[in-house]
């Protein structure tokens, strides 16, 4: 049986507060994926990137699998998350 390594992770106060984003843009090259987290507010002409995460392809795939697993667990407990559909995602972005 393989021995699991423990990772000591520090969470500073600045990061613990979190950053709200309601839009993400994902780009990639052969070597990396770049995920920009953006906050789009109604009535504003311009939005900006609030956080950028750059990951290797292997790490982004592991992240996507972990995210899918957590979404499944969430939906089992709380019900299905309704997706934005019919091309309205760009228009609504969570606002009504």
GIUR-V872524 format. One record per residue. N is the residue number from 0. SS is DSSP state (alpha for helix, beta for strand, coil for the rest). PSI is psi in whole degrees, 0 to 359 (999 if undefined). NEAR is the number of other C-alpha atoms within 12 Angstrom. Layout:
n:N ss:SS psi:PSI near:NEAR
n:N ss:SS psi:PSI near:NEAR
This chain:
n:0 ss:coil psi:131 near:3
n:1 ss:coil psi:139 near:4
n:2 ss:coil psi:130 near:5
n:3 ss:coil psi:137 near:6
n:4 ss:coil psi:140 near:6
n:5 ss:coil psi:138 near:6
n:6 ss:coil psi:125 near:6
n:7 ss:coil psi:116 near:6
n:8 ss:coil psi:130 near:6
n:9 ss:coil psi:134 near:9
n:10 ss:coil psi:105 near:10
n:11 ss:coil psi:159 near:9
n:12 ss:alpha psi:321 near:8
n:13 ss:alpha psi:317 near:9
n:14 ss:alpha psi:330 near:11
n:15 ss:alpha psi:332 near:10
n:16 ss:coil psi:331 near:9
n:17 ss:coil psi:167 near:13
n:18 ss:coil psi:126 near:17
n:19 ss:coil psi:133 near:18
n:20 ss:coil psi:141 near:22
n:21 ss:coil psi:15 near:24
n:22 ss:beta psi:144 near:26
n:23 ss:beta psi:144 near:24
n:24 ss:beta psi:129 near:22
n:25 ss:beta psi:126 near:19
n:26 ss:beta psi:165 near:19
n:27 ss:beta psi:158 near:17
n:28 ss:coil psi:178 near:13
n:29 ss:coil psi:338 near:11
n:30 ss:coil psi:341 near:14
n:31 ss:coil psi:159 near:18
n:32 ss:beta psi:141 near:23
n:33 ss:beta psi:124 near:23
n:34 ss:beta psi:116 near:25
n:35 ss:beta psi:127 near:24
n:36 ss:beta psi:125 near:24
n:37 ss:beta psi:146 near:23
n:38 ss:beta psi:113 near:23
n:39 ss:coil psi:122 near:24
n:40 ss:coil psi:142 near:20
n:41 ss:coil psi:142 near:15
n:42 ss:coil psi:0 near:8
n:43 ss:coil psi:146 near:9
n:44 ss:coil psi:342 near:8
n:45 ss:coil psi:138 near:11
n:46 ss:coil psi:164 near:18
n:47 ss:beta psi:160 near:20
n:48 ss:beta psi:129 near:22
n:49 ss:beta psi:339 near:20
n:50 ss:beta psi:146 near:21
n:51 ss:beta psi:129 near:19
n:52 ss:beta psi:129 near:22
n:53 ss:beta psi:127 near:22
n:54 ss:beta psi:151 near:23
n:55 ss:coil psi:153 near:18
n:56 ss:alpha psi:320 near:19
n:57 ss:alpha psi:321 near:15
n:58 ss:alpha psi:322 near:17
n:59 ss:alpha psi:326 near:22
n:60 ss:alpha psi:317 near:15
n:61 ss:alpha psi:321 near:14
n:62 ss:alpha psi:315 near:19
n:63 ss:alpha psi:320 near:16
n:64 ss:alpha psi:319 near:14
n:65 ss:alpha psi:321 near:14
n:66 ss:alpha psi:316 near:14
n:67 ss:alpha psi:318 near:14
n:68 ss:alpha psi:319 near:14
n:69 ss:alpha psi:326 near:15
n:70 ss:alpha psi:317 near:18
n:71 ss:alpha psi:315 near:16
n:72 ss:alpha psi:319 near:15
n:73 ss:alpha psi:313 near:14
n:74 ss:alpha psi:328 near:14
n:75 ss:alpha psi:322 near:12
n:76 ss:alpha psi:322 near:11
n:77 ss:alpha psi:356 near:12
n:78 ss:coil psi:167 near:11
n:79 ss:coil psi:138 near:12
n:80 ss:coil psi:123 near:13
n:81 ss:coil psi:127 near:11
n:82 ss:coil psi:151 near:12
n:83 ss:coil psi:135 near:15
n:84 ss:coil psi:183 near:12
n:85 ss:coil psi:34 near:9
n:86 ss:coil psi:10 near:10
n:87 ss:coil psi:358 near:13
n:88 ss:alpha psi:316 near:17
n:89 ss:alpha psi:331 near:16
n:90 ss:alpha psi:318 near:16
n:91 ss:alpha psi:313 near:18
n:92 ss:coil psi:44 near:21
n:93 ss:coil psi:353 near:19
n:94 ss:coil psi:149 near:16
n:95 ss:coil psi:999 near:10
